[in-house]
């Protein structure tokens, strides 16, 4: 029996961040941003903690199994159509900026800028992070929390967008109804994928 899917609250932060740090240990983007084994856990925790903090009050983080599987979605931005679709991961002057040395901050900001330049300018729901703690992998929980956000996008009549740098994920997402609509060659090969509005 699949546990209940819930919308994350600030009380879920530690469990969610811990699951994502563990889930993305071998992810091409996270290892490009944070290649050092010793500092990866700390920098990845700051990275995912910042994403969690930005979205938790928007009721757009779905979890299952006490935070073991997580989908962090960004609702459409209330901004003009030609504005960036997603806010940067690291805002100038933010506490996260202070946690990264200059070289790490430069890598994070560069990746963020490249991805955001490739995203659509029309309104969409953005699946920024989808991850499952390795101890809970293979249960279908990732797909379950992803579908919760897709239902919300469908209710709004909007498409959903994600990007992945893991080649193995492209076919997984295709089987779940996503289509490749663009790609990036640097800083790591990355695919932009979309679920059409329903």
N, C-alpha and C positions, 0 to 999 in steps of 0.2 A: 504494500500500500504506500502510495506517495504521500509524504507529509504535506501539510498545508503550506501554500505559498503566501507569504506575508510581505507587506510593504515595510521596508527598513525604517527604524527610528534611530535617534542618536545612541541609544543603548546597544545597538547592534554593531557599532563601529569597530570595536576590537575584533570581533569574530569575522566580520566581513573583510577587513583589511588583512587579517591573518590568512584567511582562505585565498585571497587574491595574490598575496606575496608568494604563497606556496604554489599556486596554480600557474604562475607566470615565470617560474624559475628558468625555463628553457625557451621562453618566448623570444623570437628574434628582435622585436622592438625593445622590449625591456632589457635584453642583454646588450643591445647597441647603446642604450641610454646609460645603463648601469653595469658595465662589464666586469667590474671587480667583485670577486666572490665575497670578500670580507665586508664590503660596504653595500652590496646588493640588498640585503634584508632591510637595512635602515632607509636607504634611498627609495626603494620600492614601497615601503610602508608610508613614507612621506607622500609619494606620488599618488597611491591609491587613497590614502587618508584625505588628501586635498580633493580628489574627485568625489569621494563620499560626502565630505562636508559641503561641497557646492550643491549637491543634488538631494541630500536627504530631506530637506525641508520642502522639496518640490513633489514629494510622494512619487518618485520615479525610480526607486531602487527596489527591485523585487528579490526576495531571498527565499531559500528553502533549507530545511535541516539545520536551523539555528545559525544561518549564515554560511553553511557549507557550500552552497551554490548561489551565485549572485549575478544579477543583470543590472548594471548601472546605465540607465537611460537618461538622455537629455531631451526634455520636451522642446517643442518649437520655441524659438526665441521671439519675444515680443519686441520686434525691431523691424525697420524697413527691410524690404526684400533684398537690397544690395548689401546689407550688413553681413559680417561673418556669421555663419550658422552656429558655431560653437565657440564659447569663450576659451581662451588659452588655458592650458593645464596649470601654468605657473604665471600668476599675475605679478607685474612689477611691484615690488614692495611688500609682497605677501610673506607670511611666515615660512611658506615652503621655499621661497627664493633664498631665504637665509640659511636653510638646511642643506643646500647644495653648494659645492665649490663651483667656481666660475666655469670650469670645463664641463661639468655635468649640467649646469644650468644652460649653457650654450647648446648642448646636444638636445636637451628637452625642448627648449624653445624652437630650435631649428626644425625638429621633427613636427612639432605642433604647427608651425607656420606652413610647412610643406603640405601637411594633411589638410589643414583648413582651407588652403588655396584650392584644393582639388574637390572640396565638398560643394554640393549644390547651393545656390542662393535662394531657392524657393523653400517654403516651410517643410520641415520633416521631423520625425522622431529619430534620434540618433542613439544607436546602441554603442555606447562608448567603451564598455567593459562587459565581458561575459566570461565568467570563470568558475571553476569548481575545485575545491580542495582535492588533492590527489586521493585522499582517504575515502572520498565519496564519489569518485569518478565511476562512470559506467552505469549509473542508475537512471539516466535520462533527466536528471534534475536541471542541467543546463538548458536543455530544450524547453523544459517546463517554465523556467523563469523568463526565458526569451519570449515565449508565447504570450506571457502576461503583458509585456510591453507592446508586442505586436497587436494584441487586442485593443490596447489603448490607442495606438496609432490608427487602427481601423475605425474605431469609434469616432476619431477626429477626422476621418476621411483623408488621412495623410500617408505618404510613403514613409518607409523606414530605411535608414542608411547605417552602414557600419564600415569599418575598414579592418582588414586582417593582414598580418605579415607572415602568418603561418601557412605555407602552401597546403598542408593537410586539411586546414579548416575550410578552404575554398569549396571542396566537394561536400563537406559536411553541411555548410550553409546552403549550397545549391540544393541539396536534398530536402532542406527545410524551406525551399521556395525563394531563396535569394538569388539575384542575378548580378554578375560582374558588370559594372557600368564604367569602370575606369581603373587605372593602375598608376603606381609611382615606382620609379626605379631607385630612388634614394631618399633617405639614407639607407634604407633596406627595401627590397621589393615588397610592395604593399598593394592589395587589391581593395578597391572601393566597391561595395555591394549594396544592392537596393532590393527591398520588397515593395512592389507597387502598391499604391493606395487601393483599398478594397471598399 
